[in-house]
Amino acid sequence: MVKENLCVQIAGLGSRDEVVMNDLQWIQSAKNGDEDAYAELVRRHSGGLHRTVARILADDTEAWDVVQMAFLKAWQKLDRYNPRFSFTTWLYRIGTNLAIDLLRSRTSRERAHKAGTEHRLRLVGSGEGAGARADSTEATNVLQQLVEVLTPQQRSAFVLREMEGLETAEVAEVLGCSATTVRNHIFQARKALRRELKARFPEYLPASERG
């Protein structure tokens, strides 16, 4: 079934409190000039940051470039890190801002973001019969086309909340806005995606909602 094929499996990293505590130890060592400690932070977080940025940009190569820039910026600003927030949240904010800047600089819609390509079609209104009408490749292509209508902020909020599983407050911290703004971005993203789905691919909607 399509919705099963596109289901995003978000792997847990164990206790978040434990991860934060370990990060704080490495961060303190890195602040004292220990480059090996910072290399450990890069090792621990580069995969997750790349996955998130790649979903925002829909470009694996560009995502790695952004990850490198994000870690460089984080290293340069490490003395400004506030341990009240998790290192992951702080790092995601840097990486997401870089990704948004890159999205805004693009001049070709052909390279526009496809953040929802691996997410369930049900998030934008898929019905039970969708799996019988398309394989995972077709569904992926549908979502790639739909997300082009989203703004960079909507894409980022949608990826972080719906695909990465961050809490609304965490998404707000990453994007540098209020929780209310995050909820509005996600609401508008779903509304836009559903509108586009109905207009361009009504066969993915439940029978009661077509037409």
Secondary structure, DSSP 8 states (H G I E B T S, - for coil): -HHHHT-------S-HHHHHHHHHHHHHHHHTT-HHHHHHHHHHHHHHHHHHHHHHHS-HHHHHHHHHHHHHHHHHTGGG--TTS-HHHHHHHHHHHHHHHHHHH---GGG---TTTTS-GGGGT--GGGGGT--HHHHHHHHHHHGGGS-HHHHHHHIIIIIS---HHHHHHHHTS-HHHHHHHHHHHHHHHHHHHHHH-GGGS-GGG--
